[in-house]
Amino acid sequence: MEQRIGIIMNGITGRMGLNQHLIRSVLAIRDMGGLPLVDGSKLMPDPILVGRNKQKVEEIAKRLSVSRFTTDLSNALENPDDIIFFDSSTTQMRVEILKNAIAAGKHIYCEKPVSEDLKGALEVVRFAKQKGVKNGVVHDKLYLPGLLKLKRLRDSGFFGRILSVRGEFGYWVFDGDMIPAQRPSWNYRKNDGGGIIKDMLCHWRYVLDNVVAPVKSVSCTGQVNIVDRWNEEGQKYISDADDAAYALFELEGGIIAQINSSWCVRVKRDDLVTFQVDGTLGSAVAGLHNCSTQHHVNTPKPTWNPDQPQAINYLDHWEPVPDNTEFKNGFQSQWEEFLRHVVEDGPWKYDLYEGAKGIQLAECALQSWKERRWVDIPEIIV
């Protein structure tokens, strides 16, 4: 037996909306014959694509065999058969768009951040609670194989008492002059909601909270390194948003985490993002897919002697963590969980409130940068 579920997908002409959410998630579920439910039936997503550029939306719909598309979001929200609203449009418009969808009685799933500021995010959280709609925000990095292995190690007690975390994220984003830029130009304009602190600290909040321990305070410094950039039309513009951030976090239990985030760094590490967790009994280093460990009993004893070549190959003393399971695309996995949450009331913890916590951390980091001090993270009361 097949059960249809209508999904309004707004903002799917952008990179994330198109590739991760439409193609690799919703249409992937469609193409595998639907999502299996507890009662043995299959849940078949039926998306309607929404965008402001009719030509782009129509081309995507035809190319991907999606029968429904529109440029009229208000009209789409009026259809009672489409019960889920997904948004990956611009952050500046998100609060108003989500409120309209909630008012129409739609269950909400959206990209992060929920809003440009915590005030707007909490307005959406409270409105969704008032209207009784189910809701969620993307927490994709928790589904990365490397971080799933890292969490498995934590849950098993492998680390003993966790002491510290070191994270390195980023790569060189070309300015768009001789080589086209890899990221949209709005990322580097403050008035358009750009900046790596707003973009990435939302991620680091849920990663630290769920994989290591809850964040209690932050000290952060940002930088604007590359001022001259070129936009999608090849026109030069001034970048005034932070393109690098260096943050210290104090976590529950006295754990100290340090995460460097930069679009102005060249990669000499195993992956575009790596996390090292050190504990009294062992350490682990995780990237997007792989994770390696070194237990206390396998830790080599180094000798400091700058007059002699290093005798120990330290990389040889790390052991890879096996997959032991099949890992799906993380975006698809989260979509499947949210769909089951809507239809079967399945477990789900990544709601709009959790998304607001990410914005809170970014705001506290910006405050820390401005005031050059540690900032405590208070509990959010809704």
Legacy VTK file of the C-alpha trace (Angstrom):
# vtk DataFile Version 3.0
C-alpha trace
ASCII
DATASET POLYDATA
POINTS 382 float
0.000 0.000 0.000
1.290 3.459 -0.918
0.564 6.646 1.016
1.176 10.036 -0.598
2.620 12.981 1.313
2.651 16.432 -0.278
5.749 18.567 0.342
6.069 22.238 -0.591
9.765 22.800 -1.358
10.728 26.480 -1.410
14.138 27.698 -2.531
15.252 24.629 -4.468
17.129 26.555 -7.162
20.039 27.106 -4.760
22.958 24.721 -4.299
21.839 23.055 -1.059
18.137 23.030 -1.812
18.617 21.419 -5.211
21.433 18.948 -4.639
21.063 17.798 -1.052
17.385 18.246 -0.277
15.609 17.707 -3.584
17.842 15.325 -5.573
19.664 13.368 -2.867
16.843 13.271 -0.318
13.213 13.706 -1.417
13.653 12.377 -4.960
15.987 9.644 -3.718
13.179 8.451 -1.429
10.757 8.638 -4.365
13.092 6.714 -6.655
13.620 3.894 -4.129
9.862 3.307 -4.155
8.919 5.316 -1.077
9.770 5.296 2.621
8.844 2.069 4.466
6.551 2.681 7.450
5.876 0.603 10.555
2.534 -0.664 9.220
4.215 -2.064 6.103
3.051 0.665 3.748
5.272 2.987 1.714
5.247 6.770 2.116
5.667 8.417 -1.291
6.800 12.057 -1.334
5.000 14.267 -3.838
6.895 17.572 -3.988
5.780 20.855 -5.481
8.765 23.045 -6.349
8.531 26.754 -5.512
10.852 29.505 -6.708
10.817 33.091 -7.894
12.435 32.349 -11.270
9.853 30.472 -13.354
12.354 29.450 -16.016
14.745 27.908 -13.489
12.029 26.117 -11.522
10.382 24.758 -14.662
13.698 23.516 -16.057
14.523 21.709 -12.788
11.045 20.168 -12.583
11.171 18.841 -16.142
14.742 17.560 -15.839
13.986 15.682 -12.621
10.496 14.462 -13.596
8.677 16.497 -10.954
5.147 17.200 -12.160
4.312 20.183 -9.950
6.010 23.579 -9.751
4.984 27.199 -9.188
6.228 30.716 -8.513
3.211 31.479 -6.293
4.101 30.472 -2.742
0.890 31.868 -1.243
-1.196 29.727 -3.580
0.886 26.646 -2.773
0.319 27.147 0.954
-3.434 27.061 0.406
-3.417 23.436 -0.751
-4.511 21.280 2.231
-3.096 18.140 0.573
0.472 19.413 0.954
1.106 19.103 4.680
4.864 19.760 4.900
6.628 23.019 4.071
10.379 22.999 3.477
12.454 26.159 3.093
16.023 26.636 1.895
15.643 30.178 0.558
17.517 33.171 1.928
17.865 33.585 5.686
16.629 37.178 5.501
13.188 36.046 4.303
12.925 32.896 6.433
11.062 34.186 9.500
8.215 35.700 7.482
8.003 32.686 5.168
7.951 30.186 8.045
5.299 32.165 9.906
3.090 32.147 6.803
3.538 28.398 6.434
2.810 27.780 10.119
-0.310 29.964 9.882
-1.412 27.725 7.009
-1.078 24.707 9.293
1.965 23.170 7.621
4.564 21.089 9.395
7.902 22.880 9.070
11.345 21.668 8.025
14.029 24.181 7.076
17.674 24.879 6.515
19.691 26.644 9.154
19.836 29.295 10.407
16.163 29.682 11.289
16.555 33.452 11.428
19.128 36.224 11.214
18.876 36.666 14.990
17.726 34.836 18.103
14.704 37.102 18.558
13.288 36.123 15.164
14.065 32.440 15.719
12.199 32.392 19.025
9.198 34.078 17.426
9.011 31.172 14.987
9.560 28.598 17.767
6.724 30.033 19.845
4.363 30.365 16.874
4.945 26.755 15.828
4.296 25.632 19.404
1.115 27.730 19.567
-0.202 26.269 16.304
0.802 22.715 17.213
2.725 21.959 14.025
5.659 19.575 13.974
8.925 21.191 13.052
12.574 20.588 12.392
15.797 22.220 11.278
18.675 20.629 9.367
21.443 19.134 11.557
23.255 17.380 8.722
26.730 17.056 10.210
25.483 14.719 12.926
24.880 12.183 10.154
28.434 12.284 8.804
30.025 8.805 9.092
33.105 10.243 10.811
31.052 11.989 13.501
28.758 8.977 13.936
31.883 6.901 14.684
33.118 9.602 17.069
29.807 9.539 18.952
29.951 5.738 19.060
33.338 5.999 20.767
32.043 8.539 23.285
28.982 6.440 24.117
31.151 3.349 24.635
33.375 5.129 27.164
36.432 4.798 24.936
37.827 8.227 25.833
37.560 7.886 29.610
37.238 11.459 30.850
37.204 13.773 27.832
39.737 16.573 28.197
39.666 18.596 24.998
38.455 18.891 21.408
40.267 20.470 18.459
38.458 21.156 15.212
39.771 22.427 11.902
37.295 23.438 9.210
37.694 25.216 5.907
39.450 25.564 2.598
40.538 28.277 0.190
37.484 29.935 -1.385
38.681 31.655 -4.539
37.773 35.325 -4.777
36.162 34.950 -8.215
38.691 36.989 -10.190
40.749 34.509 -12.222
39.074 31.365 -10.865
35.298 31.257 -10.203
34.304 31.333 -6.534
32.830 28.157 -5.006
30.379 29.940 -2.723
27.628 32.534 -3.339
28.734 36.147 -3.005
26.165 36.955 -0.296
28.270 34.830 2.079
30.781 37.689 2.189
28.407 40.650 2.600
27.359 41.520 6.142
24.097 43.208 5.130
23.031 40.074 3.248
23.504 37.866 6.315
27.007 36.698 5.403
29.898 35.761 7.649
31.457 32.487 8.708
30.476 32.951 12.363
26.771 33.067 11.528
27.203 30.266 9.024
29.333 27.734 10.899
28.825 28.242 14.635
25.226 27.046 14.226
26.792 23.748 13.144
29.383 23.663 15.903
26.675 24.132 18.539
24.799 20.960 17.665
27.987 19.004 16.917
29.494 19.793 20.325
26.183 19.429 22.190
25.401 16.016 20.706
28.787 14.429 20.016
30.842 15.707 22.984
29.033 17.740 25.676
26.774 20.821 25.946
28.364 24.233 25.291
28.482 26.551 28.305
30.538 29.555 27.144
32.463 30.922 24.160
35.404 33.158 23.349
35.728 34.033 19.683
37.677 36.251 17.312
36.720 36.802 13.693
38.591 38.309 10.764
37.860 39.814 7.365
40.872 38.665 5.353
39.926 38.974 1.665
38.286 42.335 0.992
38.119 42.311 -2.822
35.897 39.598 -4.293
33.946 39.083 -7.538
30.280 38.065 -7.664
28.411 35.615 -9.906
28.227 38.202 -12.710
31.975 38.829 -12.577
31.559 42.225 -10.895
33.967 43.285 -8.169
32.505 43.977 -4.714
33.788 44.715 -1.223
33.624 41.850 1.255
32.874 43.107 4.756
31.758 39.870 6.444
34.096 37.679 8.485
35.717 34.926 6.430
37.606 33.324 9.337
36.761 32.657 12.989
38.800 31.221 15.836
36.683 30.048 18.757
37.228 28.509 22.179
34.307 26.777 23.871
33.931 25.636 27.461
31.744 22.533 27.577
29.962 20.795 30.397
32.404 18.885 32.579
35.223 21.380 32.080
36.037 20.183 28.544
37.730 22.800 26.361
37.044 22.810 22.617
38.901 24.881 20.037
37.535 25.154 16.490
39.132 27.162 13.693
36.817 27.963 10.769
38.179 29.631 7.652
37.489 30.206 3.973
41.062 31.525 3.700
43.076 28.425 4.548
44.801 25.831 2.388
44.188 22.214 3.283
46.996 19.991 4.566
44.944 17.531 6.572
42.946 14.401 5.800
39.643 16.161 5.146
37.940 19.547 4.832
36.853 19.225 8.452
38.591 17.233 11.201
37.885 16.853 14.912
40.339 15.465 17.453
38.995 14.379 20.839
41.509 13.642 23.594
40.627 11.781 26.784
42.359 10.110 29.700
42.033 6.638 28.120
42.237 7.400 24.412
42.049 9.843 21.522
40.297 9.908 18.163
40.480 11.984 14.992
37.429 12.104 12.707
36.799 13.619 9.293
33.750 13.493 7.055
33.961 9.715 6.585
36.908 8.218 8.456
37.801 8.044 12.118
41.035 6.786 13.727
41.796 6.020 17.353
44.762 5.679 19.668
44.196 3.975 23.009
46.214 4.732 26.117
48.050 1.394 25.938
49.030 2.023 22.296
50.317 5.560 22.830
54.008 5.880 21.908
56.394 7.604 24.301
58.047 10.508 22.463
61.483 11.935 23.170
62.128 15.608 22.506
65.429 15.978 20.705
65.577 18.772 18.109
69.114 17.712 17.162
68.004 14.339 15.760
65.484 13.381 13.036
62.191 12.175 14.464
62.467 8.411 15.031
58.767 7.707 15.557
56.197 7.740 12.779
53.282 8.894 14.907
50.679 8.262 12.201
51.474 4.519 12.298
50.125 4.296 15.853
46.534 5.153 14.924
43.893 2.484 14.147
40.913 3.076 11.819
37.401 2.633 13.199
35.470 0.225 10.920
32.153 1.255 9.388
30.244 -1.766 10.780
27.135 -0.402 9.098
25.991 1.233 5.867
25.885 5.023 5.950
23.262 6.820 3.849
23.453 10.390 2.653
23.012 12.373 5.869
20.429 14.734 4.411
18.319 11.807 3.222
18.560 10.114 6.622
17.320 13.257 8.347
14.481 13.653 5.844
13.401 10.065 6.490
13.379 10.653 10.243
11.367 13.851 9.886
8.816 12.223 7.562
8.330 9.380 10.046
7.989 11.973 12.806
5.182 13.712 10.903
3.326 10.573 9.811
4.026 8.108 12.642
5.047 10.449 15.466
8.496 8.862 15.338
11.343 10.145 17.522
12.725 13.565 16.604
14.842 16.006 18.619
16.142 18.506 16.053
13.291 21.000 16.207
13.245 24.763 15.708
14.221 25.252 19.345
17.452 23.339 18.700
18.006 25.546 15.667
17.571 28.647 17.819
20.370 27.398 20.094
22.743 27.521 17.127
21.845 31.146 16.418
22.295 31.942 20.101
25.865 30.616 20.020
26.665 32.644 16.888
25.332 35.817 18.542
27.338 35.147 21.699
30.456 34.572 19.562
29.915 37.878 17.764
29.460 39.579 21.140
32.678 37.963 22.363
34.558 39.218 19.312
33.201 42.740 19.742
33.851 42.927 23.490
37.030 40.784 23.486
35.892 38.516 26.337
34.306 35.160 27.273
30.499 35.087 27.006
28.354 32.575 28.922
25.534 30.771 27.080
22.282 31.074 29.076
19.443 28.585 28.823
16.779 29.673 26.329
13.349 29.944 27.933
10.438 29.643 25.508
LINES 1 383
382 0 1 2 3 4 5 6 7 8 9 10 11 12 13 14 15 16 17 18 19 20 21 22 23 24 25 26 27 28 29 30 31 32 33 34 35 36 37 38 39 40 41 42 43 44 45 46 47 48 49 50 51 52 53 54 55 56 57 58 59 60 61 62 63 64 65 66 67 68 69 70 71 72 73 74 75 76 77 78 79 80 81 82 83 84 85 86 87 88 89 90 91 92 93 94 95 96 97 98 99 100 101 102 103 104 105 106 107 108 109 110 111 112 113 114 115 116 117 118 119 120 121 122 123 124 125 126 127 128 129 130 131 132 133 134 135 136 137 138 139 140 141 142 143 144 145 146 147 148 149 150 151 152 153 154 155 156 157 158 159 160 161 162 163 164 165 166 167 168 169 170 171 172 173 174 175 176 177 178 179 180 181 182 183 184 185 186 187 188 189 190 191 192 193 194 195 196 197 198 199 200 201 202 203 204 205 206 207 208 209 210 211 212 213 214 215 216 217 218 219 220 221 222 223 224 225 226 227 228 229 230 231 232 233 234 235 236 237 238 239 240 241 242 243 244 245 246 247 248 249 250 251 252 253 254 255 256 257 258 259 260 261 262 263 264 265 266 267 268 269 270 271 272 273 274 275 276 277 278 279 280 281 282 283 284 285 286 287 288 289 290 291 292 293 294 295 296 297 298 299 300 301 302 303 304 305 306 307 308 309 310 311 312 313 314 315 316 317 318 319 320 321 322 323 324 325 326 327 328 329 330 331 332 333 334 335 336 337 338 339 340 341 342 343 344 345 346 347 348 349 350 351 352 353 354 355 356 357 358 359 360 361 362 363 364 365 366 367 368 369 370 371 372 373 374 375 376 377 378 379 380 381
